[in-house]
Amino acid sequence: MGKTKITTKSTEEVSIKNTSKNEDIKAVATKTPKKKITSGILFIDATFNNTKVLFGDKLGNTLFWSSAGTLGFRGAKKGTPFAA
């Protein structure tokens, strides 16, 4: 068995660690408000190996997208109708 060395922390070290934690808590960002979408364009790209879905506004700007690969499908399963 080895020797154990017991040390005590000074009050300065403890106070420095406590202040850094308080600063981290204050730096939490607020959520942005969600946009309400009334209409848009849906693009579907279905190939033999993958299926991709993209939703955009009327100007064509991408709002969100997904593919079979990002949902966890691997290999030949990505090209199936179920993945779409």
Z-matrix of the N, CA and C atoms (Angstrom, degrees):
N
C 1 1.440
C 2 1.519 1 109.15
N 3 1.320 2 115.14 1 143.19
C 4 1.447 3 119.78 2 -178.90
C 5 1.509 4 112.00 3 -93.25
N 6 1.288 5 114.88 4 168.03
C 7 1.459 6 120.34 5 178.35
C 8 1.524 7 108.82 6 -81.48
N 9 1.310 8 116.75 7 144.11
C 10 1.458 9 121.22 8 176.34
C 11 1.511 10 108.81 9 -109.14
N 12 1.305 11 114.90 10 137.85
C 13 1.459 12 120.42 11 -179.30
C 14 1.525 13 107.88 12 -109.74
N 15 1.300 14 116.88 13 123.36
C 16 1.457 15 122.27 14 -178.69
C 17 1.519 16 108.17 15 -105.19
N 18 1.335 17 115.62 16 124.81
C 19 1.460 18 120.21 17 177.44
C 20 1.516 19 108.86 18 -123.42
N 21 1.300 20 116.53 19 154.23
C 22 1.455 21 121.33 20 177.02
C 23 1.517 22 108.73 21 -113.15
N 24 1.323 23 115.66 22 145.25
C 25 1.454 24 120.73 23 179.66
C 26 1.520 25 109.80 24 -86.10
N 27 1.315 26 115.23 25 141.70
C 28 1.459 27 118.77 26 177.40
C 29 1.524 28 108.97 27 -77.69
N 30 1.321 29 116.86 28 162.90
C 31 1.458 30 121.00 29 -178.73
C 32 1.520 31 111.52 30 -66.43
N 33 1.327 32 118.69 31 -27.89
C 34 1.463 33 121.20 32 179.33
C 35 1.524 34 111.01 33 -66.95
N 36 1.342 35 117.42 34 -42.15
C 37 1.454 36 120.80 35 179.69
C 38 1.521 37 110.99 36 -64.63
N 39 1.313 38 117.12 37 -40.89
C 40 1.455 39 121.53 38 -179.46
C 41 1.520 40 110.25 39 -66.51
N 42 1.335 41 118.64 40 -42.18
C 43 1.458 42 121.14 41 -178.52
C 44 1.524 43 110.93 42 -68.46
N 45 1.325 44 118.22 43 -35.19
C 46 1.472 45 120.73 44 178.27
C 47 1.523 46 110.06 45 -65.53
N 48 1.330 47 118.05 46 -42.37
C 49 1.459 48 120.98 47 179.66
C 50 1.519 49 111.10 48 -66.25
N 51 1.326 50 118.90 49 -38.28
C 52 1.458 51 122.05 50 -179.86
C 53 1.521 52 111.37 51 -67.14
N 54 1.319 53 118.79 52 -37.93
C 55 1.461 54 120.12 53 -179.83
C 56 1.519 55 111.12 54 -70.05
N 57 1.320 56 118.79 55 -35.02
C 58 1.460 57 119.94 56 179.53
C 59 1.523 58 110.72 57 -68.02
N 60 1.329 59 119.00 58 -34.26
C 61 1.458 60 121.43 59 177.67
C 62 1.522 61 110.66 60 -67.82
N 63 1.321 62 118.45 61 -38.89
C 64 1.456 63 121.36 62 179.44
C 65 1.521 64 111.10 63 -65.38
N 66 1.322 65 117.88 64 -36.58
C 67 1.459 66 120.78 65 178.77
C 68 1.521 67 110.76 66 -67.54
N 69 1.339 68 117.70 67 -36.47
C 70 1.455 69 121.12 68 178.62
C 71 1.523 70 110.91 69 -65.95
N 72 1.304 71 117.47 70 -37.31
C 73 1.455 72 121.20 71 -179.29
C 74 1.527 73 110.59 72 -67.33
N 75 1.303 74 118.58 73 -37.01
C 76 1.457 75 121.87 74 -179.24
C 77 1.524 76 112.25 75 -71.37
N 78 1.331 77 117.95 76 -21.73
C 79 1.456 78 121.75 77 -174.58
C 80 1.527 79 113.43 78 -85.33
N 81 1.324 80 119.11 79 9.99
C 82 1.456 81 121.74 80 -179.72
C 83 1.526 82 108.98 81 -70.05
N 84 1.334 83 116.34 82 131.54
C 85 1.463 84 121.65 83 -177.55
C 86 1.528 85 110.45 84 -80.84
N 87 1.321 86 115.99 85 152.24
C 88 1.452 87 120.92 86 176.58
C 89 1.518 88 109.33 87 -88.57
N 90 1.319 89 117.01 88 156.19
C 91 1.458 90 121.46 89 -179.57
C 92 1.526 91 109.99 90 -76.83
N 93 1.327 92 115.21 91 146.26
C 94 1.456 93 119.98 92 176.42
C 95 1.524 94 108.53 93 -83.41
N 96 1.324 95 117.67 94 146.76
C 97 1.460 96 119.41 95 179.82
C 98 1.526 97 111.11 96 -67.89
N 99 1.322 98 116.38 97 144.92
C 100 1.458 99 121.22 98 -179.19
C 101 1.521 100 110.01 99 -80.42
N 102 1.342 101 115.92 100 143.69
C 103 1.454 102 121.44 101 178.26
C 104 1.523 103 109.28 102 -89.00
N 105 1.311 104 116.54 103 141.78
C 106 1.450 105 121.19 104 176.33
C 107 1.525 106 107.81 105 -94.45
N 108 1.320 107 116.49 106 120.92
C 109 1.458 108 122.27 107 -176.65
C 110 1.522 109 108.21 108 -103.03
N 111 1.328 110 116.79 109 123.44
C 112 1.458 111 120.51 110 -179.56
C 113 1.517 112 112.32 111 -94.67
N 114 1.336 113 118.04 112 -32.99
C 115 1.460 114 120.65 113 178.60
C 116 1.519 115 109.72 114 -153.23
N 117 1.328 116 115.56 115 160.24
C 118 1.456 117 119.85 116 -179.16
C 119 1.513 118 111.09 117 -171.26
N 120 1.327 119 115.50 118 -169.54
C 121 1.455 120 122.28 119 -178.37
C 122 1.525 121 108.07 120 -121.30
N 123 1.333 122 116.53 121 134.99
C 124 1.451 123 122.13 122 178.53
C 125 1.522 124 108.78 123 -110.53
N 126 1.330 125 116.72 124 121.43
C 127 1.455 126 122.68 125 177.98
C 128 1.526 127 108.06 126 -106.03
N 129 1.338 128 116.90 127 129.53
C 130 1.458 129 121.63 128 177.63
C 131 1.518 130 108.03 129 -122.31
N 132 1.322 131 116.61 130 124.52
C 133 1.461 132 122.90 131 178.64
C 134 1.521 133 107.25 132 -115.80
N 135 1.341 134 116.20 133 100.14
C 136 1.462 135 121.11 134 -178.52
C 137 1.523 136 108.69 135 -107.72
N 138 1.323 137 116.16 136 113.64
C 139 1.455 138 121.50 137 177.81
C 140 1.524 139 108.54 138 -113.47
N 141 1.329 140 116.48 139 -178.92
C 142 1.462 141 119.97 140 178.28
C 143 1.524 142 111.72 141 -68.37
N 144 1.327 143 117.26 142 -27.81
C 145 1.457 144 120.39 143 -173.76
C 146 1.519 145 114.82 144 -106.58
N 147 1.322 146 119.01 145 -16.57
C 148 1.458 147 120.07 146 -174.60
C 149 1.523 148 109.83 147 -156.65
N 150 1.316 149 116.62 148 160.79
C 151 1.458 150 123.42 149 175.41
C 152 1.515 151 107.84 150 -130.78
N 153 1.347 152 116.81 151 125.11
C 154 1.460 153 121.99 152 -179.45
C 155 1.523 154 108.83 153 -121.49
N 156 1.328 155 116.34 154 139.71
C 157 1.459 156 122.58 155 178.31
C 158 1.517 157 107.76 156 -126.61
N 159 1.340 158 116.69 157 130.09
C 160 1.457 159 121.96 158 -178.95
C 161 1.521 160 108.17 159 -131.49
N 162 1.323 161 117.67 160 131.78
C 163 1.460 162 122.09 161 177.36
C 164 1.515 163 108.71 162 -115.09
N 165 1.343 164 115.80 163 129.58
C 166 1.454 165 120.74 164 -179.30
C 167 1.515 166 111.27 165 -133.46
N 168 1.332 167 115.65 166 167.39
C 169 1.460 168 119.82 167 177.03
C 170 1.527 169 109.20 168 -79.85
N 171 1.337 170 117.03 169 -175.93
C 172 1.464 171 120.85 170 -176.31
C 173 1.522 172 112.88 171 -65.03
N 174 1.326 173 117.51 172 -23.94
C 175 1.459 174 120.69 173 178.82
C 176 1.525 175 112.13 174 -82.92
N 177 1.321 176 118.11 175 -10.01
C 178 1.453 177 122.01 176 179.81
C 179 1.513 178 113.90 177 97.13
N 180 1.326 179 118.05 178 2.92
C 181 1.466 180 120.87 179 177.77
C 182 1.529 181 109.58 180 -72.47
N 183 1.308 182 117.29 181 134.62
C 184 1.460 183 122.43 182 -177.57
C 185 1.523 184 110.52 183 -71.42
N 186 1.337 185 116.21 184 127.87
C 187 1.460 186 121.45 185 175.80
C 188 1.523 187 110.38 186 -99.31
N 189 1.318 188 117.75 187 -46.34
C 190 1.456 189 121.75 188 171.63
C 191 1.516 190 109.34 189 -158.95
N 192 1.335 191 115.48 190 160.28
C 193 1.454 192 121.33 191 -178.24
C 194 1.517 193 109.49 192 -148.45
N 195 1.317 194 115.00 193 163.84
C 196 1.451 195 120.93 194 176.67
C 197 1.519 196 108.52 195 -157.54
N 198 1.309 197 115.69 196 160.01
C 199 1.461 198 120.91 197 175.25
C 200 1.518 199 108.09 198 -141.19
N 201 1.323 200 115.39 199 166.08
C 202 1.462 201 119.86 200 -179.52
C 203 1.520 202 110.72 201 -64.62
N 204 1.315 203 117.65 202 -32.23
C 205 1.461 204 120.98 203 179.14
C 206 1.515 205 112.48 204 -67.30
N 207 1.335 206 117.89 205 -36.93
C 208 1.462 207 120.28 206 179.69
C 209 1.526 208 111.81 207 -73.04
N 210 1.326 209 117.20 208 -21.13
C 211 1.463 210 120.57 209 179.04
C 212 1.520 211 112.86 210 -85.77
N 213 1.328 212 117.25 211 -3.99
C 214 1.451 213 120.06 212 175.54
C 215 1.511 214 115.03 213 107.66
N 216 1.327 215 118.47 214 -1.78
C 217 1.450 216 120.41 215 176.93
C 218 1.522 217 108.91 216 -74.86
N 219 1.321 218 116.83 217 137.96
C 220 1.458 219 121.43 218 -179.11
C 221 1.523 220 109.81 219 -127.68
N 222 1.317 221 115.59 220 149.48
C 223 1.461 222 121.48 221 174.72
C 224 1.515 223 112.62 222 68.25
N 225 1.330 224 116.55 223 -137.43
C 226 1.462 225 122.21 224 -175.31
C 227 1.523 226 112.17 225 -70.85
N 228 1.325 227 118.54 226 -16.60
C 229 1.466 228 121.30 227 -179.26
C 230 1.524 229 112.03 228 -67.28
N 231 1.342 230 117.54 229 -21.72
C 232 1.464 231 120.72 230 -178.06
C 233 1.521 232 111.84 231 -66.24
N 234 1.323 233 118.58 232 -28.68
C 235 1.456 234 121.71 233 -176.26
C 236 1.511 235 114.34 234 -91.41
N 237 1.315 236 119.21 235 5.18
C 238 1.460 237 121.31 236 -177.34
C 239 1.528 238 110.92 237 -81.21
N 240 1.347 239 117.53 238 156.48
C 241 1.468 240 120.01 239 177.21
C 242 1.530 241 112.79 240 -62.28
N 243 1.329 242 118.02 241 -27.54
C 244 1.459 243 120.79 242 179.24
C 245 1.521 244 111.06 243 -65.19
N 246 1.324 245 117.57 244 -32.45
C 247 1.462 246 121.46 245 -179.67
C 248 1.521 247 111.18 246 -68.87
N 249 1.321 248 117.08 247 -27.34
C 250 1.467 249 120.03 248 179.74
C 251 1.502 250 109.03 249 -70.56
